[in-house]
């Protein structure tokens, strides 16, 4: 039990505290960015204005960007940065919301949302319903549909972010393992 507590403390220290070693640096930035995105989700339910949502998303992405740049020595963060940059470009060009077309929503099976008025904010918090002719950088927006096992819509940036997160996790596990062996 004591060994597990020490192990948890080591992991928590690497995630939260600034580090100069091979572990995650400035991990607290990622935690704050996550909390801001949670605030966006909860705020939308309690009436935060669209401008307020845009501001919270912008600050969240800025924190993610700073934390990512701080950790570029890890390959996973390089992939994460590419995805983050693609998503920021798409969202920044479209009022800090990720556009989704009615056709994409229909393809994914979100029929009710597909018939909302163009410009409507969707329940996914970060998304806005926009026809392709009103969407800037459409090739970077949510255009990839996966219907099984869950109905989801992704962007190219989302896939790069996911690849980056998985790679960071694997790198981090290998780092922790090598420290235990040494």
PyMOL commands that set and color helices and strands:
alter all, ss='L'
color gray80, all
select helices_A, chain A and resi 2-16+27-46+50-70+75-92+102-108+111-114+132-134+138-140+156-181
alter helices_A, ss='H'
color red, helices_A
select strands_A, chain A and resi 98-100+127-129+144-146+152-154
alter strands_A, ss='S'
color yellow, strands_A
deselect
rebuild
show_as cartoon
